[in-house]
Amino acid sequence: MAIVEFQPQPGESILHRSTHNRKWYVFAWKIGSGVVGITILTFIIYALLAGSTESAFISFLPAWIASLLTKFLYLGLVPLAAIGWAAEDVACTFIGEFILTDQRIWVRGSPYAWSQSATLLDDIVSLTWRRDAIFLRQKSTRKIQVHMFAEGKLIVKAYEQIIGKSKTS
């Protein structure tokens, strides 16, 4: 999937542009804490569940296959899934972007690295900010979009200024 860049529409002005914190130490922290977390979590899960899983496998498989399958499951697939989750988190940090224009809100890389959306300002019921998260509620759908951006408070403030100007006009 190709990464699509923001393309302003004719007559559209960018009011606020926010990206994730792309400093080297943020990436180092995400990668380092991911590796440590995956290692610890893998061995805790292995220690807690491997014995009972192997016993269940032994009930219908030979012991050596049951042991091999248990190790493959807990020391192979579980860490692989966790690595995929951590890599997706790093990718979100790398490509995440939130753009507020006078016509729409355009978001890329939030909540997933592969996601991208554009919401017209007329379709927004409310835009709020709590604990580094932006909550966007639309008229057209009952789902609430949640986007994690450090500058969320500034984005919501800029949005409220735009809505205030459009209501008085």
C-alpha atoms as an extended CHARMM CRD file, in Angstrom:
* protein
*
       169  EXT
         1         1  MET       CA              0.0000000000        0.0000000000        0.0000000000  PROA      1               0.0000000000
         2         2  ALA       CA              1.4060000000        3.3740000000       -0.9860000000  PROA      2               0.0000000000
         3         3  ILE       CA              1.5780000000        6.2110000000        1.4770000000  PROA      3               0.0000000000
         4         4  VAL       CA             -0.7290000000        8.9610000000        0.2460000000  PROA      4               0.0000000000
         5         5  GLU       CA              0.3240000000       12.5330000000        0.8830000000  PROA      5               0.0000000000
         6         6  PHE       CA             -2.1330000000       15.2750000000        1.7700000000  PROA      6               0.0000000000
         7         7  GLN       CA             -3.4310000000       17.1220000000       -1.2800000000  PROA      7               0.0000000000
         8         8  PRO       CA             -5.3090000000       20.3530000000       -0.5540000000  PROA      8               0.0000000000
         9         9  GLN       CA             -8.5050000000       20.8550000000       -2.4860000000  PROA      9               0.0000000000
        10        10  PRO       CA             -9.0020000000       24.0570000000       -4.5140000000  PROA      10              0.0000000000
        11        11  GLY       CA             -9.5500000000       26.9910000000       -2.1670000000  PROA      11              0.0000000000
        12        12  GLU       CA             -8.6800000000       24.9660000000        0.9420000000  PROA      12              0.0000000000
        13        13  SER       CA             -6.3820000000       26.4680000000        3.5920000000  PROA      13              0.0000000000
        14        14  ILE       CA             -4.3970000000       24.4960000000        6.1510000000  PROA      14              0.0000000000
        15        15  LEU       CA             -5.0980000000       25.8300000000        9.6390000000  PROA      15              0.0000000000
        16        16  HSD       CA             -3.1390000000       23.3680000000       11.7520000000  PROA      16              0.0000000000
        17        17  ARG       CA             -0.7860000000       20.5240000000       10.8850000000  PROA      17              0.0000000000
        18        18  SER       CA              0.3430000000       18.0500000000       13.5150000000  PROA      18              0.0000000000
        19        19  THR       CA              2.6950000000       15.1010000000       13.2600000000  PROA      19              0.0000000000
        20        20  HSD       CA              3.7640000000       12.6110000000       15.8730000000  PROA      20              0.0000000000
        21        21  ASN       CA              6.9570000000       13.3090000000       17.7580000000  PROA      21              0.0000000000
        22        22  ARG       CA              9.6150000000       12.0420000000       15.3370000000  PROA      22              0.0000000000
        23        23  LYS       CA             12.6830000000       12.5470000000       17.4950000000  PROA      23              0.0000000000
        24        24  TRP       CA             15.2860000000        9.7720000000       17.5000000000  PROA      24              0.0000000000
        25        25  TYR       CA             14.8320000000        9.0700000000       21.2020000000  PROA      25              0.0000000000
        26        26  VAL       CA             11.0780000000        8.4850000000       20.7540000000  PROA      26              0.0000000000
        27        27  PHE       CA             11.8200000000        5.7700000000       18.1960000000  PROA      27              0.0000000000
        28        28  ALA       CA             14.6190000000        4.3580000000       20.3670000000  PROA      28              0.0000000000
        29        29  TRP       CA             12.2610000000        4.2400000000       23.3620000000  PROA      29              0.0000000000
        30        30  LYS       CA              9.4560000000        2.5810000000       21.3950000000  PROA      30              0.0000000000
        31        31  ILE       CA             11.7960000000       -0.0360000000       19.9200000000  PROA      31              0.0000000000
        32        32  GLY       CA             13.7460000000       -0.6500000000       23.1420000000  PROA      32              0.0000000000
        33        33  SER       CA             10.6840000000       -0.8620000000       25.3710000000  PROA      33              0.0000000000
        34        34  GLY       CA              9.0090000000       -3.0800000000       22.7740000000  PROA      34              0.0000000000
        35        35  VAL       CA             11.9220000000       -5.5360000000       22.7690000000  PROA      35              0.0000000000
        36        36  VAL       CA             12.1010000000       -5.6500000000       26.5640000000  PROA      36              0.0000000000
        37        37  GLY       CA              8.3140000000       -5.9450000000       26.9040000000  PROA      37              0.0000000000
        38        38  ILE       CA              8.0740000000       -8.7020000000       24.2960000000  PROA      38              0.0000000000
        39        39  THR       CA             10.8850000000      -10.6670000000       25.9320000000  PROA      39              0.0000000000
        40        40  ILE       CA              9.4160000000      -10.4520000000       29.4310000000  PROA      40              0.0000000000
        41        41  LEU       CA              5.8620000000      -11.1050000000       28.2770000000  PROA      41              0.0000000000
        42        42  THR       CA              6.9140000000      -14.0810000000       26.1610000000  PROA      42              0.0000000000
        43        43  PHE       CA              8.6570000000      -15.8230000000       29.0370000000  PROA      43              0.0000000000
        44        44  ILE       CA              5.8490000000      -15.0770000000       31.4950000000  PROA      44              0.0000000000
        45        45  ILE       CA              3.2490000000      -16.4930000000       29.0980000000  PROA      45              0.0000000000
        46        46  TYR       CA              5.4950000000      -19.4920000000       28.3910000000  PROA      46              0.0000000000
        47        47  ALA       CA              6.0120000000      -20.1700000000       32.0960000000  PROA      47              0.0000000000
        48        48  LEU       CA              2.2910000000      -19.8950000000       32.8860000000  PROA      48              0.0000000000
        49        49  LEU       CA              0.7400000000      -21.7010000000       29.9460000000  PROA      49              0.0000000000
        50        50  ALA       CA              3.3010000000      -24.0510000000       28.3950000000  PROA      50              0.0000000000
        51        51  GLY       CA              2.8180000000      -26.8850000000       30.8860000000  PROA      51              0.0000000000
        52        52  SER       CA             -0.9570000000      -27.0720000000       30.5500000000  PROA      52              0.0000000000
        53        53  THR       CA             -0.8120000000      -26.6160000000       26.7720000000  PROA      53              0.0000000000
        54        54  GLU       CA              1.7610000000      -29.3900000000       26.4080000000  PROA      54              0.0000000000
        55        55  SER       CA             -0.3830000000      -31.6730000000       28.5870000000  PROA      55              0.0000000000
        56        56  ALA       CA             -3.3890000000      -30.9720000000       26.3820000000  PROA      56              0.0000000000
        57        57  PHE       CA             -1.3520000000      -31.7220000000       23.2400000000  PROA      57              0.0000000000
        58        58  ILE       CA              0.0360000000      -34.9510000000       24.7590000000  PROA      58              0.0000000000
        59        59  SER       CA             -3.5280000000      -36.2620000000       25.0500000000  PROA      59              0.0000000000
        60        60  PHE       CA             -3.6530000000      -36.6980000000       21.2550000000  PROA      60              0.0000000000
        61        61  LEU       CA             -0.0250000000      -36.2420000000       20.0220000000  PROA      61              0.0000000000
        62        62  PRO       CA              3.2800000000      -37.9600000000       20.8210000000  PROA      62              0.0000000000
        63        63  ALA       CA              5.2120000000      -36.2220000000       23.6400000000  PROA      63              0.0000000000
        64        64  TRP       CA              8.0630000000      -34.9550000000       21.4550000000  PROA      64              0.0000000000
        65        65  ILE       CA              5.6400000000      -33.3900000000       18.9260000000  PROA      65              0.0000000000
        66        66  ALA       CA              3.5730000000      -31.8690000000       21.7500000000  PROA      66              0.0000000000
        67        67  SER       CA              6.7210000000      -30.3250000000       23.2690000000  PROA      67              0.0000000000
        68        68  LEU       CA              7.8960000000      -29.0050000000       19.9000000000  PROA      68              0.0000000000
        69        69  LEU       CA              4.4720000000      -27.5920000000       19.0530000000  PROA      69              0.0000000000
        70        70  THR       CA              4.1910000000      -25.8750000000       22.4460000000  PROA      70              0.0000000000
        71        71  LYS       CA              7.6140000000      -24.2470000000       22.0710000000  PROA      71              0.0000000000
        72        72  PHE       CA              6.7820000000      -23.1760000000       18.5140000000  PROA      72              0.0000000000
        73        73  LEU       CA              3.5130000000      -21.6480000000       19.7070000000  PROA      73              0.0000000000
        74        74  TYR       CA              4.8140000000      -19.7660000000       22.7610000000  PROA      74              0.0000000000
        75        75  LEU       CA              8.4000000000      -19.0190000000       21.7270000000  PROA      75              0.0000000000
        76        76  GLY       CA              7.6670000000      -18.4990000000       18.0230000000  PROA      76              0.0000000000
        77        77  LEU       CA              4.1640000000      -17.3060000000       17.1860000000  PROA      77              0.0000000000
        78        78  VAL       CA              3.4540000000      -15.2550000000       20.3220000000  PROA      78              0.0000000000
        79        79  PRO       CA              6.6670000000      -13.1640000000       20.0100000000  PROA      79              0.0000000000
        80        80  LEU       CA              6.1040000000      -12.8130000000       16.2560000000  PROA      80              0.0000000000
        81        81  ALA       CA              2.6150000000      -11.4060000000       16.8170000000  PROA      81              0.0000000000
        82        82  ALA       CA              3.9640000000       -9.0440000000       19.4890000000  PROA      82              0.0000000000
        83        83  ILE       CA              6.7480000000       -7.8780000000       17.1530000000  PROA      83              0.0000000000
        84        84  GLY       CA              4.1430000000       -7.1270000000       14.4860000000  PROA      84              0.0000000000
        85        85  TRP       CA              2.1200000000       -5.0940000000       16.9840000000  PROA      85              0.0000000000
        86        86  ALA       CA              5.2210000000       -3.1530000000       18.1320000000  PROA      86              0.0000000000
        87        87  ALA       CA              6.3320000000       -2.5250000000       14.5230000000  PROA      87              0.0000000000
        88        88  GLU       CA              2.8880000000       -1.1500000000       13.7000000000  PROA      88              0.0000000000
        89        89  ASP       CA              3.1530000000        1.2160000000       16.6810000000  PROA      89              0.0000000000
        90        90  VAL       CA              6.5420000000        2.4810000000       15.4370000000  PROA      90              0.0000000000
        91        91  ALA       CA              5.0910000000        2.9090000000       11.9290000000  PROA      91              0.0000000000
        92        92  CYS       CA              2.1880000000        4.9580000000       13.3360000000  PROA      92              0.0000000000
        93        93  THR       CA              4.6830000000        7.2590000000       15.0190000000  PROA      93              0.0000000000
        94        94  PHE       CA              6.6760000000        7.6050000000       11.8190000000  PROA      94              0.0000000000
        95        95  ILE       CA              3.8390000000        8.3580000000        9.3850000000  PROA      95              0.0000000000
        96        96  GLY       CA              1.0880000000        9.7900000000       11.6170000000  PROA      96              0.0000000000
        97        97  GLU       CA             -0.2780000000       13.1410000000       10.5200000000  PROA      97              0.0000000000
        98        98  PHE       CA             -3.3340000000       15.2200000000       11.4820000000  PROA      98              0.0000000000
        99        99  ILE       CA             -4.2950000000       18.1870000000        9.3220000000  PROA      99              0.0000000000
       100       100  LEU       CA             -7.0960000000       20.6350000000       10.0840000000  PROA      100             0.0000000000
       101       101  THR       CA             -8.1980000000       22.7570000000        7.1490000000  PROA      101             0.0000000000
       102       102  ASP       CA            -11.0440000000       25.2120000000        6.7420000000  PROA      102             0.0000000000
       103       103  GLN       CA            -13.0740000000       22.4350000000        5.0280000000  PROA      103             0.0000000000
       104       104  ARG       CA            -12.0680000000       19.0920000000        6.5690000000  PROA      104             0.0000000000
       105       105  ILE       CA             -9.9240000000       17.1000000000        8.9560000000  PROA      105             0.0000000000
       106       106  TRP       CA             -7.4540000000       14.7650000000        7.2560000000  PROA      106             0.0000000000
       107       107  VAL       CA             -5.7780000000       12.0050000000        9.2890000000  PROA      107             0.0000000000
       108       108  ARG       CA             -3.1300000000        9.4770000000        8.2740000000  PROA      108             0.0000000000
       109       109  GLY       CA             -1.5340000000        6.7980000000       10.4420000000  PROA      109             0.0000000000
       110       110  SER       CA             -4.0680000000        6.9210000000       13.2700000000  PROA      110             0.0000000000
       111       111  PRO       CA             -5.3560000000        4.7140000000       14.8180000000  PROA      111             0.0000000000
       112       112  TYR       CA             -3.5180000000        2.2450000000       12.5560000000  PROA      112             0.0000000000
       113       113  ALA       CA             -0.4450000000        2.7550000000       10.3910000000  PROA      113             0.0000000000
       114       114  TRP       CA             -2.3820000000        1.8450000000        7.2410000000  PROA      114             0.0000000000
       115       115  SER       CA             -5.4420000000        4.0010000000        7.9620000000  PROA      115             0.0000000000
       116       116  GLN       CA             -6.2680000000        7.3040000000        6.3670000000  PROA      116             0.0000000000
       117       117  SER       CA             -9.4580000000        9.3450000000        6.5860000000  PROA      117             0.0000000000
       118       118  ALA       CA            -10.9180000000       12.6990000000        5.6980000000  PROA      118             0.0000000000
       119       119  THR       CA            -13.9050000000       14.1420000000        7.5470000000  PROA      119             0.0000000000
       120       120  LEU       CA            -15.7450000000       17.2380000000        6.3820000000  PROA      120             0.0000000000
       121       121  LEU       CA            -16.1720000000       19.8810000000        9.0830000000  PROA      121             0.0000000000
       122       122  ASP       CA            -19.9250000000       19.9210000000        8.3720000000  PROA      122             0.0000000000
       123       123  ASP       CA            -20.0870000000       16.2210000000        9.3510000000  PROA      123             0.0000000000
       124       124  ILE       CA            -18.5410000000       16.7660000000       12.7990000000  PROA      124             0.0000000000
       125       125  VAL       CA            -20.8390000000       16.8160000000       15.8130000000  PROA      125             0.0000000000
       126       126  SER       CA            -18.0630000000       17.2900000000       18.3690000000  PROA      126             0.0000000000
       127       127  LEU       CA            -14.2940000000       17.3160000000       18.6230000000  PROA      127             0.0000000000
       128       128  THR       CA            -12.8590000000       16.9500000000       22.1330000000  PROA      128             0.0000000000
       129       129  TRP       CA             -9.4790000000       16.3280000000       23.6870000000  PROA      129             0.0000000000
       130       130  ARG       CA             -8.6630000000       14.2480000000       26.7810000000  PROA      130             0.0000000000
       131       131  ARG       CA             -5.3610000000       12.6880000000       27.8770000000  PROA      131             0.0000000000
       132       132  ASP       CA             -3.4670000000       13.1370000000       24.5860000000  PROA      132             0.0000000000
       133       133  ALA       CA             -6.3780000000       11.7540000000       22.5630000000  PROA      133             0.0000000000
       134       134  ILE       CA             -8.6750000000       13.5130000000       20.1280000000  PROA      134             0.0000000000
       135       135  PHE       CA            -12.2590000000       12.2210000000       20.0870000000  PROA      135             0.0000000000
       136       136  LEU       CA            -14.1390000000       12.9850000000       16.8670000000  PROA      136             0.0000000000
       137       137  ARG       CA            -17.8760000000       12.3250000000       16.6960000000  PROA      137             0.0000000000
       138       138  GLN       CA            -19.5990000000       12.4880000000       13.3080000000  PROA      138             0.0000000000
       139       139  LYS       CA            -23.2020000000       13.0950000000       12.2180000000  PROA      139             0.0000000000
       140       140  SER       CA            -23.0660000000       10.3960000000        9.5320000000  PROA      140             0.0000000000
       141       141  THR       CA            -21.9320000000        7.5080000000       11.7500000000  PROA      141             0.0000000000
       142       142  ARG       CA            -22.3360000000        6.4960000000       15.3830000000  PROA      142             0.0000000000
       143       143  LYS       CA            -18.6850000000        5.5010000000       15.7290000000  PROA      143             0.0000000000
       144       144  ILE       CA            -16.3190000000        7.8110000000       17.5570000000  PROA      144             0.0000000000
       145       145  GLN       CA            -12.8980000000        8.2190000000       16.0000000000  PROA      145             0.0000000000
       146       146  VAL       CA            -10.0030000000        8.3150000000       18.4780000000  PROA      146             0.0000000000
       147       147  HSD       CA             -6.6510000000        9.7250000000       17.3940000000  PROA      147             0.0000000000
       148       148  MET       CA             -3.5260000000        9.9690000000       19.5570000000  PROA      148             0.0000000000
       149       149  PHE       CA             -1.5970000000       13.1710000000       18.8770000000  PROA      149             0.0000000000
       150       150  ALA       CA              0.4680000000       15.1560000000       21.3450000000  PROA      150             0.0000000000
       151       151  GLU       CA             -0.8480000000       18.4790000000       20.0110000000  PROA      151             0.0000000000
       152       152  GLY       CA             -4.4740000000       17.4290000000       20.3690000000  PROA      152             0.0000000000
       153       153  LYS       CA             -5.3600000000       20.3170000000       22.6420000000  PROA      153             0.0000000000
       154       154  LEU       CA             -4.1020000000       22.8330000000       20.0560000000  PROA      154             0.0000000000
       155       155  ILE       CA             -6.0040000000       21.0840000000       17.2620000000  PROA      155             0.0000000000
       156       156  VAL       CA             -9.2780000000       21.1690000000       19.2000000000  PROA      156             0.0000000000
       157       157  LYS       CA             -8.7150000000       24.8370000000       20.0830000000  PROA      157             0.0000000000
       158       158  ALA       CA             -8.1120000000       25.7030000000       16.4090000000  PROA      158             0.0000000000
       159       159  TYR       CA            -11.2290000000       23.7270000000       15.4230000000  PROA      159             0.0000000000
       160       160  GLU       CA            -13.3470000000       25.5520000000       18.0130000000  PROA      160             0.0000000000
       161       161  GLN       CA            -12.0930000000       28.9000000000       16.6960000000  PROA      161             0.0000000000
       162       162  ILE       CA            -13.1010000000       27.9080000000       13.1510000000  PROA      162             0.0000000000
       163       163  ILE       CA            -16.5460000000       26.7280000000       14.2690000000  PROA      163             0.0000000000
       164       164  GLY       CA            -17.0150000000       29.9050000000       16.2930000000  PROA      164             0.0000000000
       165       165  LYS       CA            -16.1460000000       32.0340000000       13.2360000000  PROA      165             0.0000000000
       166       166  SER       CA            -18.4450000000       30.0810000000       10.9440000000  PROA      166             0.0000000000
       167       167  LYS       CA            -21.3900000000       30.3210000000       13.3810000000  PROA      167             0.0000000000
       168       168  THR       CA            -21.0510000000       34.0920000000       13.6920000000  PROA      168             0.0000000000
       169       169  SER       CA            -20.6770000000       34.5940000000        9.9260000000  PROA      169             0.0000000000
